[in-house]
Amino acid sequence: MSKTINWGILGCGGIAGKFADDLAHSQWGELAAVGSRSKRKANAFAKKHNAPVACGSYEELVTDADVDAVYVATPHPMHMEHSILAMRAGKAVLCEKPVAMNAKQLRRMIKTAQKNDVFFMEGMWSRFLPATVQLRKWLREKRIGRVLALEADFGIHFKVGPKHRINNPTLGGGALLDLGIYPVSFASMVYAEPPKTIVSAVHMGKTGVDDQSSLTFQYDHGATAMLACSSRVEMNAEARIYARKGMIAAGPNFYRPQTLTLQLKDRQPKTVNFSHPGNGFQFEADHIANCLRKKKTQSNLMPLDESLEIMQTMDRIRKQWKLKYPDE
């Protein structure tokens, strides 16, 4: 494979636009094509984001010989269908988080990736940002010792009606899949294991989707994670990691942190600032380019086994709430 990875974007929503724009900051990725069910939408997106090719169907996109990898950016109820479509066409796939609606869907996606011997990864772009890379380094070095407690939340006040995707059960609405995936995945990254026990509380909105919840995870060694998400109130979106030697804070938004603060006992806090152009999707794109050059079929930083564990955790949470999506 050549140095440059040609990307096809499947879907023309807001997140697709951010990924397209950030490819301009990528070292090894270029936007080659965009696909939509509507040729008009594909043309408009291509014009706005300088895509050379606009495809009027997803099938046309995934069969384009010039496309090396496909970024699936449709609503999450369609993730499985569209990822499988691209993988069966032999394309590497980056599927925006949450990678699926449930663990059952993800198992089918993983099986398809293995059968077709193609690269497949969940698009948890936060993992690849410079600040998060540094955070993982501090954790590996045990700068604060063994982590014993974690706090993280993510809330946005969506001032929208009942038909908006965040409130629409048929579109996988609810705060957990849309926003809660971030703190749940963050806890998975920090502890590198699924929780042993989960205690949760939820408020259900008028349309039957979860719009606010608190989650307490406990792990085998007694450590805890206190997480929260909401689609009806703003939250600080900060994360704090505690151990006996001190703490690490990531913010102002832990899912795309601009600063890390390392606070060791009896020492002055050390704050490191990070900046980068765009939203930061270029870092996961470059990571995938590196994986493809090495002929890997999955990422070591966002492995499929971990994505499956995270999806199983989300399923466990929803089971406590007796919450099922329409197709389950």
N, C-alpha and C positions, 0 to 999 in steps of 0.2 A: 504494500500500500504506500502511496506517495505521502510526503510529509503533511500535506494539507488534507483535512477531513471535510468533505462536502456534506453539509447538513440539509436535510429536508425537514420542514416543520409541518406537522400534521395538526391542523386546527389554526384558527385565526383570531383567537381571543386575546385578552390583555396580557396574559403570561407569555403567550407566543411572541407578542411584540417585544417584550422585554428581552427574551432570549435572542431574538433576531438582532436587536440593537447591540446586545453585548457581544455577539460574535465579531463585531467590528474591533473589539478589544482583545480578541483571542489570538494566541500565537499560531495555532495550527488549525483553526476552524473557519470555514467560510459558509455563508448562506448560499445554497445552490437552488433551492426550490421550496415552494410552499403549496400545500394542498388544502382544499376545502370542498365541501359538498356543493358549494355555490361558486361557479366560475367568476361571478361578479365580485364576491368577497375575496377570492384568491387574487384577482387582478388588483383590487384596492390595497390589499395587504402587501403584495409584491411591489407596487408603486411606492407605498409609504416607507417600506423597509429595504428597498433595493434588492429584491430577490430576482434573479435572472429568469426564473421559470415560475409560472403560476398554473397549477393543476386544478381542473374542475372536478376532480374526484380523488378520494384517498387511494384508490387502486392505481390511478395514474402516477401519483407521487411515489408510492413504494416500489413501483416497477421501473422508475427512472434509473437508467444505467449510470447516470452521473452522481447519484445520491449514495453516499457511503453509510450514513447513519440517519435515523429518523428520531426527531424529538416529538413525542406524543403530548400534545397540549390541549386536548379536548377535556370536557368535564369528566370527573373520575368514574361515573358509571360506565363510560365508554372506553376506559383505559384498557381493559382486558381485550375487548374486540379489536381495537386499533393497534395495540402492541402485537397481538398475535398475527394480524394482517401483515404488518411490516416484517416480523420475524420469519414468517412463512415465505416472504419474498427474498429472504436472505440478508436483510438489513440489520445492522446493529441498532439497538433501541435504547433510548433514554426516555423513560416514562415519568412525567411529572408526578410529584407526590400528591396525595397518597397513591401509591402505585396501583392499588385496586380497592374494591369495596370491602373485601374480606379475604381471609386467608385461603379459602377455597378457590377463589379466582386467581390469586397469586400463584398457587400451586400449579394451576393449568398454564399460566404464563411461563413459569420456570421450566415446566416440562417441554413446552414448545421451544424455548430457547435452547435447551439441551438437545432436543431432537434435530433442530436445524443448525446446531453448532454455531450460534451467533451470540454476540455480546448483548447483555441485558442488564440494566441498572435502574433503580428508583432515583428520580431526580430530586434528592434532598440536597439542594444546592448549598445549603449552609455548611455542610461538611467540608467544603473545599475553599471556603473563604480564608484569606490570610490569618485573620484573628482566630478562627476556629482551628486552623492548623497549629498555631502557636499554643492554643489552649490544650490541645491533645498532647503536644510535646511536654508541657508542664505536668500534665497528668501522668504521662509515661515516666517522667523523671521523679515522680512522687514529691514534687516541690512542697506540697502541703500534707504529705502522708497519704494514707489510705482514706479515700472519700467515705464519709459516714452520713452526710446529709446533702440534699440538693433541693433548691427551690427554683421554680420557673413558671411563668404564666404568659398567656398571650390572649388578649381580648381586643376586639374592634367593635365599635358601635356601628352596625350596619343600619343605616337609615333608609331601608328599602321595604317594599311591599311583600306580600305572601308568595308571589310568583317568582321572586328573585331566587337564584340558585341556592343561596345560603338558607332559605326557608322552604325550599321545594324538595320533598322527600324523593320524588322521581329523579331528581338531579343529584342525589346523594347529599342533600342539604344537612345542615347541623354544624355546630361549632367543633365537634370532636374531629371529624375527618378533615375539615378545612383548616382549622387553627390548632386543635389539640395535637395533631400529628407532630407539630414542632417540639413542644416540651416532652412528649412521649419519646420521640426519636432522640432528643437531646439526652434524656435520662439513659436511654440504651447506649448511646455513645460513651457517656461518662462511666457507667457501671459495667458495660460489656457483658451484660446478662439480662434476661427477662426478670421481672419481679416475681417473688415467691407468692406474695399475697397482694391483693388490690382491694382498697376500700374507696368507694366513690359516692358522690351525691350529685344529682342532676336536676335541672329545671327544664321541663319540656315546653316548647313554644306552642302557639295556637295551631300551627300547621302539622304538629306531630313530630317535629325534629328537636333535638337537644339544642338549646341556645345558651346554656351555661352549666359548667360542671367543675367540681373539685375532685382531685384524684390523689390518693396516698398509696404509694408503693412501698413495700418492704422486701428486702433482699435477704439471702441466706445468712449473710454475716451481720444482720441486724441493722444495716444501713437503710435509709428511707429517702424517698423523693416526694416532695409536696408540689403538686402541679395543678394548674387551673387553666380553663379556657372559656371564652365567652364571645358570642356574636351580638350581645346587647349592651355591653359596657366596655369602655376602654380600660386596658390594664397596662402596667408599666413595661411588660415584656422584658424584664430583666431576669438574669439567672445568677444564682449564688451557689457556690460549691464549697462545702465545709469539711474540714478534717482537723485532726488534733494539732497540727502545726500552723494552721491558719485557714484562709479562705481565698477563693478566686471569684471575682464578679465579672460578668460579661454584659456589656450594654452599649448604648442605651437600649438597643433591641438585640436580644441574645441570638435571634435567628439570622441577623446580619450585623454582628457587633462591630462597632468602630473603636471600642476601647476594651482592654482587659486590665483589671486591677488585681495584683497579687499582694495580699496582706498576710505577712508572717508575724507570728507572735513577737512582741517586743521590738518590732522593726517598723520603719516608715513604709507606708504602702508604695508599691511600684506600679505605676500606670503606664501602659504602652498603647499608643494610638496607631490606628490603621486607616489607610485610605486606599481607594482604588476607583478607577473609572466605572461608570455604569452601575448596574445593580449587583454584579458579581457572578452572573451565570457563565461568564467566560472561563472561570476556573474549573467548573465541572466539565465543560466542553473540552478543555485542554487535558484534563485528567483522562477522559475517555479516549482522546486521540493517542495518548501515551499507552493506554491499555491495548488499543487496536494495533499499534505498531508492534507491541510485544505479543500479539496474537492471543490475548487474554479474552475469555468469554464472560468475565465478571470483574468487578472492582474489589480491591482489598480494603478500601475505605468505606464503601457502602455495599457490602456483600449481600448476596441474595438470601442467605440463611438469616442474616440479621433483619432484613426487610420482612421476611416471613415471621420471625419472632415478634416484630413490632406489630404486624397485622394481627397476629394471634392475641397480643395484648389488647389491641383495640376491640377485637371480637369479645374477649373476656369482659371488658368494660361494658359494652353494649348488652351483653347477656344479663349483667346485673340490672340494667335499666329496662330489660325486656323490649329493647328497640331493634326492630328489623326493618330493612329496606324493602321496597316493593317487590323486587325480584328474588328475594331470599326465601 
